[in-house]
Amino acid sequence: MKALLVGFGKMGRAIEAVLFQRGHGVVGRVDRGGAIPDSIADVAFEFTTPDAAPTVVPELLSRGIPVVSGTTGWDVEASRQISRERRVPFLHAPNFSIGIAVVRRAVASVAQDLAVFREFEPGIVERHHSAKKDAPSGTAKALAAEIGLDVPIVALRQGGQPGEHIVYFEGADESIEIVHRARSRALFASGAVRAAEWLVTARATGPVTFQDFLDRRPS
């Protein structure tokens, strides 16, 4: 697999390391404000900023390059539409942790089981490093969407925390907590690369999700 790295910050470098570990190549690296090269790529990894993504992702898709995008805090619908029209694979996810993907399912299941027990009130607390710009995180919003209610979210930006999400279902006399803690960016990079491997071999012809990747049981 020949990859183009668009956004060569901490995540871009972590993805590059995983790509090399898994026997793939890198045909280009685009740092902040750089032009997208004409290199032939099987897939582009887009981890830029909420300001850059709405321009960068449509350009990549318009060139026919499948995109794995992890930038949060921007509206992806226009890019999904381009993906549909041009039949170019596009996978955007607020979080590339396989653990988070499973947690989302668990949260949805618990929320469904507790729906008739109104005394259980949901809430989310999320922590990330102080440099993360969007708050609440895209992952916290996705978890809230699985619950399907107006869920309060507390967002903390502290130190170097790569990511922590706690979903609470607080009852009168008991509490349920579903917790996911990331220990390093390596898990996100690994998930993004594995999703890209699936994306370029699954013959997708439009937008897909990280849940689609999980559902199809990749090796």
N, C-alpha and C positions, 0 to 999 in steps of 0.2 A: 504494500500500500504506500503510495506517494502522497505525503501530506503537506499542506500549506498552513503555516501558523500565522494567524492574523491576530495580533496582540501578543507581544513577546515579553510579558511581565512574568510574575511569579508562576501563574498558571500555565502560561505558554512554555516556560522552561520545564515545568514539571511534566507537561504533556510530551515534550520532546524527549525527555529521559525515558518515559514509558514506551514511546514509539521505538526508540533504539533497542530497548530491552526486548521488545516483542518482534524485532526483526524488520521494522518498517523504515522508510526513508523520509527525509524532509527536503522538499524542493524549493522552499522559500520561507522567509521570516519577515513579517511586516510589523514594525514597531509603530508607536503612536505617531499618527499623521503621515505615515509612509504610504506610497502608492502600491496597489496590488500588482504584482508582477505577472507576466504572461506565461509563467511556468505551468506546465501541464500537471495538474494535481488530481488525484482520485477523490480527495476530500479536503475541505478547509476546516480548521478549528478556529472559531471566532470567540475570543475572550478579550473584548476591548472595553468600552465604556458605554453607558446608556446614551450618550450624545453621539458616539461614533457608529454604533450598531445599526441604527435605522438607515444609514447610508451604505455601510460596508456590506451588510448581509444581502440586500437586494442586488448590489453589483456582482457579488460572487454567484448568486443564483442566476442572474441574467447571463453570466458567462457559462452557465451549465455546470458549475462546480457544486457538488453536494456539500452541505454545510452542517457542521455540528456546532451549535451556538450555546454558550453558557452565560452570556451577559444578561444580567437582570435589570429591572427598572425601566424597560422600554416596551412599547406596544409592538408585538410581533405579528399582528394580523396581516399587515400589508405584505410582509415577507412570506407568510403562509400562502397568501393569494398568488404571489409570483411563483412559488413552488408548485402550486396546483396547476397554474396556467402553463408553465414550462415543463412540468413533469420532472422536476429536479428534486431529489431528496433533500429534505430540510428537517433536522431534529433540534429543537430548542428545549432546554430543560433548565430550571432554576438550580438544579442540584444533580450531579452525576454520581451520587452515592447509591450503590445497590441497596445498602441498608435503608436509606431514606425511602427508596421506592417501595420496599417492603413495609416500612413504617406507615406510609400513606395508606396502604391497603388495610393495615391493622387499625388505623384511626377510623377509616370508613366503616369497618366492621363493628368496632366498639360503638361508634356514633349511632349506627343503625339499631344495634341491640338496646341502646339506652334511650332511644327516641321517645318511648312511651313513659319513661321515668323522668319527669320534668325536673325533679330535684337535683339531677346531675347537671351541673353547669360547666361548659367547656371553657378553656382558656389556654393560651400559648405564651410561653416565654422563650425567646431566642437570644443567643449571644454570638457575636462575631467580633473579629479584630477591629481596631479603631479606624482602620483605613477603609473599611467597607462603606460605600456611599449611600446605598439604598436601605431604608428602614421603614416598615418591617422587611425582612428578607423575602425573596421570591418563594423560598421553600416554606416559610411560615404562612404565606398567603395560600400556597397550594394545600397545606395541611388544613387550614381553615376552610377551604373550599370542599375538602373531603367531608367535613362535618356538616356543611350546608346551612350554617346559621351565621348570625352576626357575632363572630367570635372575637373577644378582646385579645389583643396581641401586645405584649411588652417586648420591646427591642432594646438590647443593650449593646453598646460598642465599646469594647474593652481590650486593651493589650493586643496579644497576638492570637487570640482564640480563633481557630479555623472554622468552627461552626458547632453550635449546640442548639438543639430544639427539644423542648419539653411540652407535651400536650397533656393538659389536666382535664379530668372529668371529676369535678368536686361535688360530692354529695353531702347530705346532712351529717352522716356519721361514718362515711368512708370516702376514700379518694382513689382514683385510678390515674396513674402516670405512665405515659409512654415516652421514653427518652432515647434520643440519638445523640451521641457525641463523636465528632470527628477528631482524630488525633493529629492528622496532617493533611496537606493538600494532595498527597500522593493518592489517596483513595478516590478523590474527584478526578484526577488525571487518568487513573486506571479505568474508571467507569466510562469516561469520555472516549478513550481509545477503544475500549471493547465495544461501545455503542457504534463507533465509526466503522469498526471492522464488520459489524453486523449490517450497518447501513449500506456499505458498498457491495455487499454480497447478497443482500436480501432483494435486490431489484425493486426497491421502493420507487414510486413514481409521483411523489408529492410529499406533503408534510406528514411526519410520524412523531411519536412521543417516546420518551424513555420507558414508559409503561409498555408500549408495543415491543420494545427491545426485550424487556423482562419477560413478557408473555410468551415470546417465541423461544424461550429456553436456550440461549446461546451457550456454547461450550466454554 
